[in-house]
Amino acid sequence: MLFDVGCRQDSYCSDMTRTFFTARPTEHQRRVYETVRAANETAEALVRPGVTFASIDHAARSVIDAAGWGEYFTHRLGHQIGLVDHEPGDVSSAHDEPVRPGQVFSIEPGIYLPGDIGVRIEDLVIVTTMAARCSTPIPRSSPS
């Protein structure tokens, strides 16, 4: 099951997606999940001032491409968020601007295999002067 949720606090939006299994996942399903989790973590680790949005997108896509599922990652990696849940400026190969301190945006890679499985893991990152801090408290642990 895929849960995409958000709320507002002090007029600011949040956004998070997690994928949960309602039964023991197969090895194939576990590999898809772990690939998406690795893409999410790889992209988040790259976030810091000066890195371009396009390079963050490329980092996540490279993980999914290497696993052989690149054609099934069918959307941008993320979006900026603030007073509106989808503010202008996306995290995609088309956005060559550098990341700046104070920006908040999502990292949400996904693999969607038609008739089989869809997995997305979305976190929000807050860019600091040195790196980024993940603001999503729900773990991305391996499915059981």
Salt bridges, closest charged atoms under 4 A:
ASP4 OD2 - ARG120 NH2 2.98
ASP15 OD2 - HIS79 NE2 3.07
GLU27 OE1 - ARG30 NE 3.95
GLU34 OE1 - ARG37 NH2 2.95
GLU41 OE2 - ARG140 NE 3.99
GLU44 OE1 - ARG140 NH1 3.15
ASP57 OD2 - ARG61 NE 2.79
ASP85 OD1 - HIS86 ND1 3.45
GLU97 OE1 - HIS95 NE2 3.84
GLU108 OE2 - HIS79 NE2 3.29
GLU108 OE1 - ARG120 NE 3.66
ASP116 OD2 - HIS28 NE2 2.66
GLU122 OE2 - HIS79 NE2 3.48
ASP123 OD1 - ARG18 NH2 2.73
ASP123 OD2 - ARG140 NH1 2.64
